[in-house]
């Protein structure tokens, strides 16, 4: 039987086994170290020169990583993780990268002990279940019409941003803007309403859900 022919770039390298696993972890840790200093109340801004010659000053994880060119597949996955977090949640782009890097770092000793990756992944899945139960035990119900509670959440999210120096002014502006553009989701037909009524109730579920299409509105990140 003829051996398969592989056409590769002259600079391409092929790793497999434990060497590839450790290389992926090292690449993920390198990406996490880039944005590690931009997290927390004493975070620092990164000054980045983009390909067009513009200067970007930000501590947003997604804004930093999208300006970086990487070739490693694991590093690209980390950048994609930050982009997904930004699109789905809009916040926590730095935290999710650092958390992913730390989770891979703690898995490295187990790989060195020849523990199968499937066993490590199953342990992470069990830890996820425990984390969800812990979060449900400390979570509190929030009324979207309670302005004071919403303002406190906004204040915590902008605490590490450049605009935090403006305090309650920017918080009230953000609150008023969201209340203007929010759209109530359609509950659907009578069959969907009946199915929703029969479903088990969640104590944190809101009676009405609101959708905000962030892609229709501009977000200023460049200085």
N, C-alpha and C positions, 0 to 999 in steps of 0.2 A: 504494500500500500504506500502510495506516494505521500511524503510529508507535506503538510500545508505550507504555503508560501506566505509570509508576512511582509508587507511593504510598510516600512516605518521611516520616520524622519531620521536623519543621521545623528541628531542630537537626542533622540528618544532613549529613555531608559525603562527597563521593565523590571519591576519588583514583584515578588509574590511571597506568600507565607507571612511569618512573623516580621520580616523586614518591612514589608508593605504596611502592615498594621502599625508598627511603631513609627513609620514615616508619616502616615496619615495623622497620627496623634501629634507628632511634632509640628506638622503644618497647621493643625487646628489650634495648638497652643500659641504658635507664632501670630496667628490672626487675632487671638484673644488678647495677647500682650499689646497689640497695637492700640486697642481701645480701652485697655484696663485703666489708664490714668484719666480717662474722661468720665469716670463713674463716681458718684457721690457728691456731697456738698462742697468739697474742696477740689472738684474736678477742674482740669485744665483744657483749654481749647487747642485744637490741632489746626495748624496752618498748612494748607495743602495747595500746591500749584497744579492746576488741572492742565490737560493737553492744549487747551485753547489759550493758555497764558493767564487765566484768571486765578485769583486767590480765594480760597475757601477757608473760612475760620468757623469752626463748629465743634461741638462735643457730641453731636448725634452720631450714633454708631453706624447707621445706614448711610448717612451723608459722607462719612469718612471712608467706609469700605467700598462704596461704589466708585470712588475716584482712584482705587488701587487696582493695578493690573497684576494678576496672579496666574500661574500656569498649573499649579498643583490641583488635582481634582478635589481633595479634601478641603483645601482653602477656598475653592470656588463654592463648595457646598456650604461652608460657613457664611460666606457673603450672601448666598441665596437665602439662608436662614434669616439673616438680618433683614433682607428685603421683604420676605414674607411676613415677618413680624411687623414691619412698618405698614404694609398694606392691610393686614388683618386687624391690627390693634392700634397702630399709630404711635405707640410709645414702647419703651423697653427694648429698643434695638441694641443698646449696649449691654444690658443685663443678660439678654438671651445668648449673646456671643460668649460672654465671660462664663456663664453657667455651663454652656456646652463644652467650652474648653476645660473647665474644672472636672466635669463628668468624664471626659476622655482621659484626663490626667490621672484620676483615681483608678481608672480601669487598666492603666499601663502595668502596675505591679502584678495584676492577675494574669495578664497576657504573658509576662515574663515567667510566670510559674506554670505555663503551658495549660492554663484553663481555657476550655473551648469558648469562643465568643458567644455561642448560643446560650451558654449558661450565664454569662455576664449580662446578656440582653434580658434574659428572663428575670434576673435579679433586679435590673433597672425597672422592669414592668411591675414587679411587686413593690418596689420603692415608690413608683408613680401612684399606685393604689393607696398606699399609706399617706402619701403627700396630699392626695385629694381628700381623704378623710380628715386629715389635720386641718386643711384649709376650710372645709365645711364646718368644722367645730369652732373656728375662730371668726368665720364670716358673719357679717351683719347685713340685715335687709336695708336697702336704700330706696328712698322715695325720690324719683327724678324731678319732682316738683318742689322739693325742699332745697331752696337756693343756698342756704348756709352750708349744708352738707356737700353739695356739688362744688361750691367755691373752695372748700377745704381740699377736695380731691384735686381740683385744678391747681391749687397752690402747691401741692406736693409734687405734681408732675412737672411744674416749671421751676422747681427749686434749684435744679442744676443747670438751667438754661441762662443764656445771656440776658433775657428779658426779665429775670426774676427780680432785678433791682427796682422794677416799676410796681411790684407788689400787687395790691388789690386792684389797681387800675387795669392791668392787663388781664387779671382774673375775671373781672366783671365784663370786660370787652369780649373775652372768649365765651363766657356764659351767655351773654346776650346774642352773640353771633350764632351759637349752636341752637338756642331757642328759636331763632328766626328761621333757620334753614332746615330744621328737623322735619321729617315727614313721617306721619303715622303709617305703619304697615297695614295693608289690607288683610283682614282675618280670613278672607276667602268665602266660599259658599257655606250653606247650612251643614253639609256633610262634614266639612273640615271643622266647623265650630263644634259639632256634636262629638267628633273624635277627640278634639282638644279638651272638651268638658269631661270625657270619660278617662282621659289619661291621668296618671298619678300626679298629684299636685306637688310642686316644689315650693318650699317656704320662701325662697329668694326670687321666685318668678314674678315678674311685673304683670299687671293686668293689661297694659298696653305696651307695645314695643315701638320704638322709634328708630328710623333708619336715617343715616346721614351719609350722603354721597360725597366723600372727601375729594374724589378725583375731579369734581366740578369746581373746586375752589383752590386758590393759590396758597402755598405755604412758603414763606420767605426764609431761606436758610443761608444765603450768601451775603457777605458784607463787602 
